[in-house]
Amino acid sequence: MHEEVVERKERTRLYQKMAKEGTLENFTVGDFVLWSRVDERLQDNKLMVRWVGPYRVTEAREYSFVIEHLITGDDFEVHGSRLKFYDDASLEVDEEILEHVAKQGIVLGVERIREHRFNPITKQWELLVSWRGLQEIEDSWEPLVNMVHDVPVLVANYAEQQQDEEFRGQSQRSVAGNRIYMLKCDGL
């Protein structure tokens, strides 16, 4: 019993010390880490973090690390407090890990919009999007309203080049509505 009490006191002391002083993260180049990212999709400006990854550490700096996305190859500079150790450099990155990373809600850059269609099931316009850093087979149909919110200029430029008058009209109304919404948000 006495041993358990001593162990619990020591553990509590260490936790309090870490909370007061902070912890120094020590990853080495080649390690795999998880990244704590704020999920921006939540409404009401609430913040919620999600651990995503793994990412490969490519550079260790004084207070931050440069990590590489396993699929896109994009680099991100991240403070060490936002990283959690996943595995060392000996991790074999196989198809299962890559599939796991691909299914996470990562933010991908839009390379281009390839096509558009009206989906009769959802009753909304959709855009076939090519993603920067991904292969053509990974292109996906995305709702017009989502793309107008994320990349309004790209959607407007694409719509201007289309012969489909119904689509052009809907996309122009969506882009205009998004601008009004953004102006209202800026005024708050």
KEPA-387911 format. One line per 8 residues: number of its first residue (from 0); their letters; for each residue x, z, y of N, C-alpha, C, O. Coordinates in nm, 4 decimals, m for minus. Example, Ala and Ser with C-alpha at 12.3 -4.5 7.8 and 13.67 -1.06 7.14 Angstrom:
! KEPA-387911
0	AS	1.3190 0.7800 m0.5690 1.2300 0.7800 m0.4500 1.3200 0.7800 m0.3300 1.4236 0.8465 m0.3319 | 1.2850 0.7080 m0.2250 1.3670 0.7140 m0.1060 1.2900 0.7870 0.0030 1.3409 0.8039 0.1138
! end
This chain:
! KEPA-387911
0	MHEEVVER	0.0827 0.0000 m0.1192 0.0000 0.0000 0.0000 0.0871 0.0000 0.1256 0.0644 m0.0776 0.2184 | 0.1875 0.0888 0.1268 0.2761 0.0975 0.2430 0.3458 m0.0363 0.2693 0.3639 m0.0763 0.3843 | 0.3842 m0.1041 0.1627 0.4532 m0.2331 0.1746 0.3627 m0.3383 0.2398 0.4088 m0.4175 0.3220 | 0.2337 m0.3389 0.2031 0.1386 m0.4331 0.2617 0.1209 m0.4085 0.4113 0.1130 m0.5034 0.4893 | 0.1145 m0.2826 0.4514 0.0978 m0.2476 0.5921 0.2196 m0.2924 0.6720 0.2054 m0.3493 0.7803 | 0.3387 m0.2672 0.6193 0.4622 m0.3072 0.6871 0.4677 m0.4592 0.7005 0.5050 m0.5116 0.8055 | 0.4306 m0.5290 0.5942 0.4321 m0.6758 0.5966 0.3323 m0.7297 0.6989 0.3632 m0.8234 0.7724 | 0.2139 m0.6714 0.7036 0.1118 m0.7146 0.7985 0.1565 m0.6889 0.9428 0.1350 m0.7729 1.0302
8	KERTRLYQ	0.2190 m0.5724 0.9682 0.2684 m0.5415 1.1026 0.3762 m0.6411 1.1449 0.3769 m0.6877 1.2588 | 0.4661 m0.6730 1.0540 0.5738 m0.7675 1.0848 0.5177 m0.9066 1.1129 0.5615 m0.9745 1.2058 | 0.4216 m0.9479 1.0327 0.3583 m1.0783 1.0535 0.2875 m1.0823 1.1889 0.2981 m1.1816 1.2608 | 0.2163 m0.9772 1.2241 0.1480 m0.9687 1.3529 0.2484 m0.9726 1.4675 0.2255 m1.0401 1.5678 | 0.3599 m0.9003 1.4530 0.4631 m0.8994 1.5562 0.5191 m1.0398 1.5773 0.5394 m1.0823 1.6910 | 0.5440 m1.1113 1.4683 0.5981 m1.2467 1.4785 0.4983 m1.3423 1.5434 0.5369 m1.4250 1.6260 | 0.3707 m1.3317 1.5069 0.2681 m1.4164 1.5684 0.2592 m1.3904 1.7189 0.2490 m1.4842 1.7980 | 0.2630 m1.2635 1.7580 0.2566 m1.2301 1.9000 0.3793 m1.2817 1.9743 0.3689 m1.3286 2.0877
16	KMAKEGTL	0.4947 m1.2729 1.9104 0.6178 m1.3230 1.9720 0.6099 m1.4745 1.9910 0.6484 m1.5265 2.0957 | 0.5597 m1.5453 1.8889 0.5464 m1.6907 1.8995 0.4477 m1.7281 2.0095 0.4711 m1.8225 2.0849 | 0.3375 m1.6542 2.0185 0.2372 m1.6841 2.1205 0.2937 m1.6612 2.2604 0.2626 m1.7357 2.3534 | 0.3762 m1.5588 2.2751 0.4334 m1.5264 2.4054 0.5443 m1.6234 2.4444 0.5475 m1.6721 2.5573 | 0.6339 m1.6511 2.3524 0.7518 m1.7315 2.3833 0.7346 m1.8792 2.3519 0.8112 m1.9621 2.4010 | 0.6373 m1.9126 2.2725 0.6222 m2.0513 2.2289 0.7154 m2.0784 2.1118 0.8021 m1.9972 2.0795 | 0.6966 m2.1924 2.0496 0.7824 m2.2274 1.9372 0.8573 m2.3545 1.9705 0.8046 m2.4433 2.0375 | 0.9779 m2.3626 1.9245 1.0596 m2.4805 1.9449 1.0444 m2.5689 1.8219 1.0806 m2.5296 1.7110
24	ENFTVGDF	0.9912 m2.6875 1.8424 0.9725 m2.7791 1.7311 1.1043 m2.8480 1.7003 1.1789 m2.8845 1.7912 | 1.1323 m2.8654 1.5736 1.2586 m2.9252 1.5352 1.2341 m3.0299 1.4277 1.2339 m2.9998 1.3083 | 1.2138 m3.1522 1.4715 1.1980 m3.2640 1.3796 1.3231 m3.3493 1.3896 1.3905 m3.3501 1.4926 | 1.3539 m3.4202 1.2834 1.4692 m3.5095 1.2871 1.4217 m3.6533 1.2747 1.3129 m3.6804 1.2240 | 1.5052 m3.7447 1.3220 1.4720 m3.8866 1.3143 1.4476 m3.9229 1.1684 1.5271 m3.8901 1.0803 | 1.3360 m3.9910 1.1449 1.2971 m4.0294 1.0099 1.1882 m3.9420 0.9511 1.1190 m3.9836 0.8582 | 1.1716 m3.8193 1.0046 1.0644 m3.7320 0.9569 0.9294 m3.7957 0.9869 0.9174 m3.8804 1.0754 | 0.8289 m3.7540 0.9124 0.6919 m3.7977 0.9362 0.6136 m3.6791 0.9907 0.6241 m3.5675 0.9400
32	VLWSRVDE	0.5348 m3.7050 1.0951 0.4619 m3.5987 1.1634 0.3169 m3.6397 1.1851 0.2828 m3.7579 1.1803 | 0.2327 m3.5401 1.2088 0.0953 m3.5627 1.2525 0.0917 m3.5379 1.4028 0.1659 m3.4541 1.4541 | 0.0056 m3.6108 1.4730 m0.0037 m3.6021 1.6189 m0.1405 m3.5479 1.6555 m0.2424 m3.6002 1.6103 | m0.1436 m3.4446 1.7362 m0.2680 m3.3863 1.7855 m0.3116 m3.4652 1.9079 m0.2502 m3.4552 2.0141 | m0.4184 m3.5440 1.8928 m0.4668 m3.6304 2.0009 m0.6044 m3.5837 2.0448 m0.6839 m3.5358 1.9640 | m0.6311 m3.5982 2.1726 m0.7635 m3.5652 2.2254 m0.8579 m3.6779 2.1883 m0.8279 m3.7950 2.2117 | m0.9717 m3.6428 2.1305 m1.0728 m3.7420 2.0953 m1.1537 m3.7720 2.2204 m1.2359 m3.6908 2.2629 | m1.1302 m3.8893 2.2798 m1.1940 m3.9258 2.4065 m1.3371 m3.9735 2.3889 m1.4064 m3.9978 2.4876
40	RLQDNKLM	m1.3822 m3.9871 2.2660 m1.5159 m4.0408 2.2438 m1.6249 m3.9369 2.2620 m1.7432 m3.9708 2.2611 | m1.5871 m3.8111 2.2784 m1.6873 m3.7071 2.2940 m1.7497 m3.7138 2.4324 m1.6826 m3.7442 2.5310 | m1.8774 m3.6854 2.4381 m1.9485 m3.6894 2.5652 m1.9356 m3.5550 2.6354 m1.8822 m3.4596 2.5788 | m1.9831 m3.5477 2.7550 m1.9858 m3.4258 2.8358 m1.8460 m3.3756 2.8696 m1.8276 m3.2570 2.8967 | m1.7470 m3.4652 2.8683 m1.6092 m3.4316 2.9040 m1.5520 m3.3168 2.8217 m1.4618 m3.2468 2.8676 | m1.6030 m3.2969 2.7017 m1.5493 m3.1923 2.6157 m1.4248 m3.2450 2.5461 m1.4173 m3.3622 2.5091 | m1.3285 m3.1576 2.5291 m1.2051 m3.1967 2.4632 m1.2038 m3.1427 2.3210 m1.2371 m3.0269 2.2961 | m1.1656 m3.2274 2.2307 m1.1500 m3.1873 2.0915 m1.0297 m3.2638 2.0386 m1.0208 m3.3855 2.0548
48	VRWVGPYR	m0.9387 m3.1936 1.9766 m0.8205 m3.2626 1.9262 m0.8381 m3.2947 1.7787 m0.9063 m3.2241 1.7044 | m0.7739 m3.4034 1.7396 m0.7730 m3.4458 1.5997 m0.6284 m3.4693 1.5608 m0.5499 m3.5217 1.6398 | m0.5937 m3.4310 1.4408 m0.4603 m3.4591 1.3894 m0.4647 m3.5960 1.3242 m0.5401 m3.6181 1.2293 | m0.3836 m3.6880 1.3752 m0.3797 m3.8233 1.3210 m0.2380 m3.8566 1.2773 m0.1407 m3.7981 1.3249 | m0.2292 m3.9499 1.1874 m0.0976 m3.9919 1.1390 m0.1000 m4.0085 0.9891 m0.2065 m4.0183 0.9282 | 0.0144 m4.0116 0.9315 0.1437 m3.9722 0.9870 0.2086 m4.0811 1.0722 0.1800 m4.2001 1.0588 | 0.2969 m4.0348 1.1601 0.3829 m4.1198 1.2421 0.5273 m4.0918 1.2021 0.5588 m3.9840 1.1517 | 0.6141 m4.1888 1.2248 0.7572 m4.1705 1.1955 0.8295 m4.1323 1.3246 0.8111 m4.1973 1.4275
56	VTEAREYS	0.9119 m4.0268 1.3198 0.9930 m3.9873 1.4346 1.1095 m4.0851 1.4461 1.1866 m4.1021 1.3516 | 1.1220 m4.1498 1.5631 1.2298 m4.2471 1.5824 1.3358 m4.1987 1.6804 1.4467 m4.2521 1.6848 | 1.3008 m4.0964 1.7595 1.3980 m4.0444 1.8557 1.3615 m3.9007 1.8906 1.2444 m3.8684 1.9105 | 1.4628 m3.8147 1.8978 1.4430 m3.6759 1.9389 1.5027 m3.6586 2.0775 1.6214 m3.6836 2.0984 | 1.4195 m3.6154 2.1726 1.4653 m3.5909 2.3096 1.4637 m3.4412 2.3346 1.4290 m3.3633 2.2458 | 1.5010 m3.4006 2.4555 1.5132 m3.2573 2.4823 1.3808 m3.1821 2.4633 1.3774 m3.0777 2.3982 | 1.2723 m3.2352 2.5202 1.1436 m3.1664 2.5110 1.0353 m3.2497 2.4440 0.9203 m3.2068 2.4350 | 1.0708 m3.3661 2.3978 0.9705 m3.4537 2.3379 1.0328 m3.5351 2.2258 1.1535 m3.5307 2.2017
64	FVIEHLIT	0.9469 m3.6090 2.1588 0.9894 m3.6956 2.0499 0.9246 m3.8317 2.0684 0.8142 m3.8420 2.1219 | 0.9923 m3.9347 2.0246 0.9334 m4.0676 2.0215 0.8896 m4.0900 1.8779 0.9689 m4.0789 1.7845 | 0.7607 m4.1220 1.8621 0.7063 m4.1450 1.7283 0.6554 m4.2878 1.7188 0.6137 m4.3474 1.8181 | 0.6596 m4.3415 1.5980 0.6209 m4.4805 1.5746 0.4972 m4.4858 1.4861 0.4906 m4.4200 1.3822 | 0.3990 m4.5652 1.5288 0.2792 m4.5865 1.4483 0.3177 m4.6722 1.3286 0.3859 m4.7734 1.3446 | 0.2753 m4.6336 1.2100 0.3186 m4.7016 1.0879 0.2629 m4.8423 1.0730 0.3220 m4.9237 1.0021 | 0.1516 m4.8732 1.1372 0.0911 m5.0056 1.1217 0.1264 m5.0964 1.2389 0.1739 m5.2083 1.2191 | 0.1034 m5.0486 1.3606 0.1249 m5.1344 1.4773 0.2701 m5.1379 1.5222 0.3121 m5.2327 1.5885
72	GDDFEVHG	0.3473 m5.0353 1.4870 0.4858 m5.0277 1.5320 0.4983 m4.9792 1.6753 0.6091 m4.9727 1.7285 | 0.3862 m4.9446 1.7395 0.3896 m4.8951 1.8771 0.4597 m4.7596 1.8822 0.4459 m4.6780 1.7910 | 0.5350 m4.7366 1.9899 0.6042 m4.6100 2.0110 0.5291 m4.5260 2.1127 0.4719 m4.5784 2.2082 | 0.5298 m4.3939 2.0910 0.4663 m4.3000 2.1826 0.5620 m4.1841 2.2055 0.6216 m4.1325 2.1110 | 0.5766 m4.1434 2.3314 0.6550 m4.0236 2.3607 0.5587 m3.9059 2.3628 0.4609 m3.9065 2.4375 | 0.5863 m3.8047 2.2808 0.4932 m3.6945 2.2612 0.5688 m3.5623 2.2702 0.6780 m3.5485 2.2150 | 0.5103 m3.4659 2.3399 0.5693 m3.3324 2.3463 0.5663 m3.2703 2.2066 0.4713 m3.2903 2.1309 | 0.6699 m3.1958 2.1737 0.6821 m3.1364 2.0406 0.5680 m3.0448 2.0031 0.5376 m3.0299 1.8848
80	SRLKFYDD	0.5035 m2.9825 2.1015 0.3926 m2.8917 2.0710 0.2705 m2.9659 2.0180 0.1802 m2.9039 1.9618 | 0.2666 m3.0980 2.0352 0.1546 m3.1793 1.9885 0.1803 m3.2399 1.8508 0.1003 m3.3197 1.8018 | 0.2920 m3.2021 1.7884 0.3274 m3.2583 1.6583 0.3310 m3.1498 1.5519 0.3608 m3.0336 1.5795 | 0.2999 m3.1909 1.4294 0.3053 m3.1016 1.3143 0.3796 m3.1752 1.2028 0.3539 m3.2927 1.1768 | 0.4713 m3.1051 1.1378 0.5497 m3.1660 1.0308 0.4576 m3.2121 0.9177 0.3672 m3.1395 0.8764 | 0.4818 m3.3335 0.8684 0.4043 m3.3892 0.7568 0.4925 m3.4030 0.6329 0.4578 m3.3524 0.5261 | 0.6070 m3.4717 0.6468 0.6994 m3.4886 0.5348 0.8338 m3.5353 0.5902 0.8430 m3.5817 0.7038 | 0.9374 m3.5223 0.5080 1.0693 m3.5652 0.5555 1.0879 m3.7150 0.5345 0.9970 m3.7842 0.4886
88	ASLEVDEE	1.2058 m3.7636 0.5684 1.2336 m3.9075 0.5674 1.2246 m3.9701 0.4289 1.2194 m4.0924 0.4167 | 1.2228 m3.8886 0.3254 1.2171 m3.9442 0.1895 1.0763 m3.9895 0.1492 1.0586 m4.0466 0.0416 | 0.9764 m3.9647 0.2342 0.8394 m4.0058 0.2024 0.8337 m4.1565 0.1807 0.8823 m4.2339 0.2632 | 0.7752 m4.1964 0.0714 0.7581 m4.3387 0.0433 0.6240 m4.3828 0.1016 0.5180 m4.3415 0.0545 | 0.6299 m4.4661 0.2033 0.5079 m4.5135 0.2688 0.4480 m4.6234 0.1820 0.4987 m4.7355 0.1781 | 0.3398 m4.5898 0.1125 0.2767 m4.6857 0.0220 0.1439 m4.7340 0.0802 0.1058 m4.6961 0.1909 | 0.0749 m4.8174 0.0046 m0.0526 m4.8744 0.0501 m0.1561 m4.7666 0.0801 m0.2348 m4.7807 0.1737 | m0.1567 m4.6601 0.0020 m0.2552 m4.5537 0.0217 m0.2367 m4.4864 0.1586 m0.3344 m4.4596 0.2286
96	ILEHVAKQ	m0.1125 m4.4598 0.1956 m0.0858 m4.3985 0.3260 m0.1229 m4.4947 0.4382 m0.1847 m4.4545 0.5368 | m0.0856 m4.6216 0.4235 m0.1184 m4.7205 0.5267 m0.2692 m4.7365 0.5419 m0.3192 m4.7518 0.6533 | m0.3413 m4.7331 0.4310 m0.4879 m4.7434 0.4370 m0.5465 m4.6222 0.5084 m0.6392 m4.6353 0.5883 | m0.4920 m4.5043 0.4793 m0.5374 m4.3819 0.5459 m0.5168 m4.3919 0.6973 m0.6062 m4.3585 0.7751 | m0.3984 m4.4380 0.7381 m0.3681 m4.4516 0.8808 m0.4612 m4.5540 0.9453 m0.5087 m4.5337 1.0570 | m0.4868 m4.6634 0.8750 m0.5712 m4.7700 0.9295 m0.7150 m4.7233 0.9518 m0.7830 m4.7738 1.0411 | m0.7613 m4.6283 0.8724 m0.9001 m4.5827 0.8837 m0.9192 m4.4752 0.9896 m1.0322 m4.4352 1.0176 | m0.8101 m4.4281 1.0486 m0.8225 m4.3270 1.1533 m0.8685 m4.3939 1.2814 m0.8525 m4.5146 1.2990
104	GIVLGVER	m0.9239 m4.3167 1.3680 m0.9760 m4.3701 1.4934 m0.8677 m4.3978 1.5952 m0.8738 m4.3483 1.7077 | m0.7690 m4.4760 1.5570 m0.6609 m4.5056 1.6502 m0.7094 m4.6025 1.7565 m0.7996 m4.6832 1.7339 | m0.6487 m4.5927 1.8699 m0.6819 m4.6837 1.9785 m0.5930 m4.8062 1.9652 m0.4706 m4.7965 1.9749 | m0.6543 m4.9204 1.9431 m0.5797 m5.0449 1.9283 m0.6035 m5.1330 2.0496 m0.7112 m5.1317 2.1091 | m0.5028 m5.2081 2.0847 m0.5169 m5.3030 2.1939 m0.5862 m5.4288 2.1453 m0.5639 m5.4737 2.0329 | m0.6698 m5.4847 2.2298 m0.7393 m5.6083 2.1955 m0.6455 m5.7250 2.2227 m0.5986 m5.7435 2.3350 | m0.6190 m5.8026 2.1201 m0.5363 m5.9218 2.1379 m0.6190 m6.0328 2.2021 m0.5778 m6.0942 2.3005 | m0.7382 m6.0575 2.1435 m0.8287 m6.1578 2.2008 m0.9655 m6.1453 2.1359 m0.9816 m6.0833 2.0308
112	IREHRFNP	m1.0635 m6.2060 2.2017 m1.1988 m6.2155 2.1465 m1.2110 m6.3555 2.0889 m1.1881 m6.4542 2.1588 | m1.2473 m6.3642 1.9609 m1.2489 m6.4932 1.8921 m1.3855 m6.5603 1.8920 m1.3953 m6.6815 1.9112 | m1.4916 m6.4817 1.8704 m1.6267 m6.5381 1.8579 m1.7281 m6.4363 1.9072 m1.6944 m6.3222 1.9388 | m1.8533 m6.4806 1.9131 m1.9636 m6.3894 1.9416 m2.0825 m6.4287 1.8537 m2.0916 m6.5416 1.8054 | m2.1726 m6.3335 1.8345 m2.2938 m6.3608 1.7569 m2.3994 m6.2573 1.7955 m2.3685 m6.1503 1.8479 | m2.5245 m6.2926 1.7678 m2.6327 m6.1960 1.7826 m2.6643 m6.1439 1.6435 m2.6918 m6.2221 1.5525 | m2.6607 m6.0137 1.6266 m2.6887 m5.9521 1.4976 m2.8375 m5.9170 1.4931 m2.8816 m5.8267 1.5640 | m2.9155 m5.9880 1.4099 m3.0603 m5.9628 1.4073 m3.0970 m5.8267 1.3478 m3.2054 m5.7748 1.3743
120	ITKQWELL	m3.0088 m5.7697 1.2689 m3.0380 m5.6391 1.2083 m3.0273 m5.5282 1.3130 m3.1163 m5.4440 1.3249 | m2.9177 m5.5292 1.3882 m2.8986 m5.4260 1.4909 m2.9599 m5.4650 1.6246 m2.9713 m5.3829 1.7156 | m2.9995 m5.5927 1.6351 m3.0587 m5.6470 1.7576 m2.9648 m5.6314 1.8783 m3.0068 m5.5940 1.9878 | m2.8373 m5.6611 1.8543 m2.7418 m5.6584 1.9647 m2.6329 m5.7638 1.9460 m2.6058 m5.8092 1.8348 | m2.5715 m5.8011 2.0580 m2.4630 m5.8976 2.0556 m2.3366 m5.8302 2.0045 m2.3118 m5.7125 2.0309 | m2.2572 m5.9074 1.9309 m2.1308 m5.8579 1.8771 m2.0192 m5.9582 1.9067 m2.0428 m6.0783 1.9202 | m1.8985 m5.9057 1.9163 m1.7803 m5.9879 1.9405 m1.6838 m5.9723 1.8239 m1.6609 m5.8614 1.7756 | m1.6272 m6.0845 1.7789 m1.5237 m6.0797 1.6757 m1.3911 m6.0590 1.7477 m1.3465 m6.1451 1.8236
128	VSWRGLQE	m1.3286 m5.9441 1.7232 m1.2104 m5.9020 1.7979 m1.0861 m5.9083 1.7101 m1.0859 m5.8599 1.5969 | m0.9796 m5.9693 1.7644 m0.8470 m5.9647 1.7021 m0.7709 m5.8508 1.7681 m0.7662 m5.8401 1.8907 | m0.7111 m5.7655 1.6846 m0.6440 m5.6457 1.7341 m0.4931 m5.6657 1.7391 m0.4339 m5.7210 1.6464 | m0.4319 m5.6210 1.8463 m0.2875 m5.6309 1.8640 m0.2173 m5.5502 1.7538 m0.2473 m5.4327 1.7324 | m0.1253 m5.6143 1.6861 m0.0476 m5.5470 1.5827 m0.1104 m5.5490 1.4450 m0.0493 m5.5026 1.3488 | m0.2325 m5.6024 1.4334 m0.2976 m5.6100 1.3028 m0.3082 m5.7560 1.2600 m0.2929 m5.8472 1.3413 | m0.3345 m5.7764 1.1322 m0.3449 m5.9111 1.0781 m0.4846 m5.9671 1.1017 m0.5793 m5.8931 1.1285 | m0.4955 m6.1001 1.0912 m0.6227 m6.1676 1.1161 m0.7328 m6.1172 1.0229 m0.8491 m6.1099 1.0626
136	IEDSWEPL	m0.6970 m6.0828 0.9005 m0.7975 m6.0350 0.8047 m0.8600 m5.9034 0.8509 m0.9671 m5.8658 0.8032 | m0.7940 m5.8331 0.9436 m0.8444 m5.7057 0.9937 m0.9264 m5.7206 1.1221 m0.9668 m5.6208 1.1818 | m0.9513 m5.8456 1.1649 m1.0406 m5.8684 1.2783 m1.1763 m5.8063 1.2455 m1.2159 m5.8009 1.1291 | m1.2465 m5.7602 1.3471 m1.3739 m5.6933 1.3198 m1.4788 m5.7290 1.4241 m1.4476 m5.7606 1.5389 | m1.6049 m5.7229 1.3799 m1.7184 m5.7443 1.4695 m1.7486 m5.6122 1.5386 m1.7736 m5.5109 1.4733 | m1.7461 m5.6146 1.6718 m1.7700 m5.4942 1.7514 m1.8878 m5.5180 1.8450 m1.9040 m5.6287 1.8965 | m1.9713 m5.4150 1.8683 m2.0843 m5.4311 1.9597 m2.0373 m5.4680 2.1008 m1.9393 m5.4131 2.1512 | m2.1080 m5.5608 2.1625 m2.0755 m5.6047 2.2982 m2.0701 m5.4862 2.3942 m1.9795 m5.4779 2.4771
144	VNMVHDVP	m2.1663 m5.3946 2.3837 m2.1701 m5.2813 2.4774 m2.0435 m5.1966 2.4681 m1.9951 m5.1474 2.5700 | m1.9892 m5.1789 2.3479 m1.8655 m5.1015 2.3323 m1.7481 m5.1734 2.3963 m1.6656 m5.1119 2.4640 | m1.7411 m5.3044 2.3744 m1.6285 m5.3813 2.4270 m1.6354 m5.3922 2.5795 m1.5321 m5.3938 2.6465 | m1.7561 m5.3997 2.6338 m1.7711 m5.4025 2.7798 m1.7182 m5.2720 2.8387 m1.6552 m5.2721 2.9444 | m1.7436 m5.1628 2.7711 m1.6945 m5.0330 2.8178 m1.5427 m5.0253 2.8084 m1.4779 m4.9725 2.8988 | m1.4846 m5.0778 2.6992 m1.3406 m5.0647 2.6746 m1.2566 m5.1688 2.7476 m1.1523 m5.1355 2.8039 | m1.3007 m5.2946 2.7472 m1.2216 m5.4039 2.8076 m1.3128 m5.4983 2.8864 m1.3304 m5.6136 2.8470 | m1.3710 m5.4510 2.9972 m1.4698 m5.5321 3.0695 m1.4151 m5.6647 3.1233 m1.4864 m5.7651 3.1224
152	VLVANYAE	m1.2920 m5.6666 3.1694 m1.2359 m5.7905 3.2255 m1.2182 m5.8949 3.1161 m1.2488 m6.0124 3.1364 | m1.1697 m5.8529 3.0018 m1.1513 m5.9451 2.8895 m1.2856 m6.0027 2.8443 m1.2955 m6.1220 2.8157 | m1.3881 m5.9189 2.8378 m1.5217 m5.9658 2.7988 m1.5753 m6.0641 2.9029 m1.6302 m6.1684 2.8674 | m1.5594 m6.0314 3.0299 m1.6085 m6.1205 3.1365 m1.5381 m6.2557 3.1309 m1.6026 m6.3597 3.1443 | m1.4073 m6.2550 3.1112 m1.3317 m6.3811 3.1018 m1.3747 m6.4633 2.9808 m1.3879 m6.5853 2.9898 | m1.3965 m6.3968 2.8678 m1.4416 m6.4666 2.7474 m1.5796 m6.5285 2.7717 m1.6025 m6.6449 2.7390 | m1.6710 m6.4500 2.8292 m1.8090 m6.4964 2.8503 m1.8142 m6.6178 2.9425 m1.8947 m6.7084 2.9211 | m1.7296 m6.6203 3.0441 m1.7282 m6.7326 3.1385 m1.6932 m6.8646 3.0706 m1.7344 m6.9708 3.1173
160	QQQDEEFR	m1.6193 m6.8592 2.9633 m1.5743 m6.9803 2.8941 m1.6736 m7.0290 2.7884 m1.6518 m7.1336 2.7272 | m1.7818 m6.9551 2.7665 m1.8754 m6.9888 2.6599 m1.9898 m7.0761 2.7109 m2.0321 m7.0653 2.8260 | m2.0389 m7.1634 2.6219 m2.1506 m7.2520 2.6543 m2.2859 m7.1853 2.6283 m2.3881 m7.2302 2.6802 | m2.2868 m7.0795 2.5492 m2.4087 m7.0093 2.5102 m2.4625 m6.9316 2.6313 m2.4123 m6.8244 2.6650 | m2.5656 m6.9879 2.6958 m2.6197 m6.9296 2.8193 m2.6798 m6.7907 2.7963 m2.6651 m6.7014 2.8798 | m2.7471 m6.7734 2.6830 m2.8088 m6.6439 2.6543 m2.7006 m6.5359 2.6432 m2.7149 m6.4268 2.6984 | m2.5932 m6.5672 2.5720 m2.4824 m6.4721 2.5588 m2.4164 m6.4462 2.6943 m2.3881 m6.3316 2.7291 | m2.3924 m6.5524 2.7698 m2.3277 m6.5363 2.9008 m2.4097 m6.4444 2.9910 m2.3549 m6.3566 3.0576
168	GQSQRSVA	m2.5408 m6.4653 2.9924 m2.6273 m6.3821 3.0759 m2.6229 m6.2359 3.0347 m2.6111 m6.1468 3.1189 | m2.6324 m6.2117 2.9033 m2.6310 m6.0738 2.8542 m2.4974 m6.0062 2.8831 m2.4940 m5.8904 2.9249 | m2.3885 m6.0773 2.8612 m2.2569 m6.0164 2.8844 m2.2352 m5.9890 3.0334 m2.1766 m5.8868 3.0693 | m2.2817 m6.0789 3.1202 m2.2679 m6.0562 3.2647 m2.3484 m5.9344 3.3088 m2.3015 m5.8549 3.3902 | m2.4706 m5.9195 3.2548 m2.5513 m5.8015 3.2876 m2.4833 m5.6742 3.2368 m2.4838 m5.5719 3.3053 | m2.4251 m5.6805 3.1177 m2.3575 m5.5633 3.0607 m2.2356 m5.5240 3.1430 m2.2136 m5.4058 3.1696 | m2.1564 m5.6231 3.1833 m2.0372 m5.5953 3.2646 m2.0785 m5.5367 3.3992 m2.0176 m5.4405 3.4461 | m2.1816 m5.5937 3.4618 m2.2291 m5.5425 3.5907 m2.2810 m5.3998 3.5758 m2.2525 m5.3144 3.6598
176	GNRIYMLK	m2.3562 m5.3736 3.4704 m2.4067 m5.2387 3.4454 m2.2940 m5.1394 3.4242 m2.3025 m5.0251 3.4691 | m2.1894 m5.1817 3.3567 m2.0741 m5.0946 3.3334 m2.0038 m5.0614 3.4652 m1.9599 m4.9482 3.4854 | m1.9932 m5.1598 3.5548 m1.9294 m5.1356 3.6854 m2.0086 m5.0333 3.7661 m1.9507 m4.9442 3.8282 | m2.1405 m5.0463 3.7649 m2.2255 m4.9517 3.8382 m2.2089 m4.8120 3.7804 m2.1974 m4.7146 3.8548 | m2.2075 m4.8017 3.6477 m2.1903 m4.6721 3.5815 m2.0566 m4.6093 3.6206 m2.0502 m4.4903 3.6512 | m1.9493 m4.6898 3.6196 m1.8164 m4.6388 3.6526 m1.8103 m4.5929 3.7985 m1.7458 m4.4927 3.8293 | m1.8765 m4.6652 3.8875 m1.8791 m4.6245 4.0279 m1.9515 m4.4913 4.0447 m1.9081 m4.4061 4.1222 | m2.0618 m4.4734 3.9722 m2.1354 m4.3470 3.9789 m2.0498 m4.2327 3.9266 m2.0503 m4.1238 3.9840
184	CDGL	m1.9761 m4.2562 3.8182 m1.8899 m4.1522 3.7608 m1.7776 m4.1156 3.8573 m1.7417 m3.9985 3.8688 | m1.7220 m4.2147 3.9264 m1.6141 m4.1882 4.0217 m1.6641 m4.1062 4.1400 m1.5884 m4.0298 4.1998 | m1.7923 m4.1223 4.1734 m1.8480 m4.0505 4.2876 m1.8816 m3.9057 4.2583 m1.9098 m3.8296 4.3509 | m1.8793 m3.8658 4.1326 m1.9159 m3.7280 4.0974 m1.8082 m3.6297 4.1299 m1.8245 m3.5101 4.1059
! end
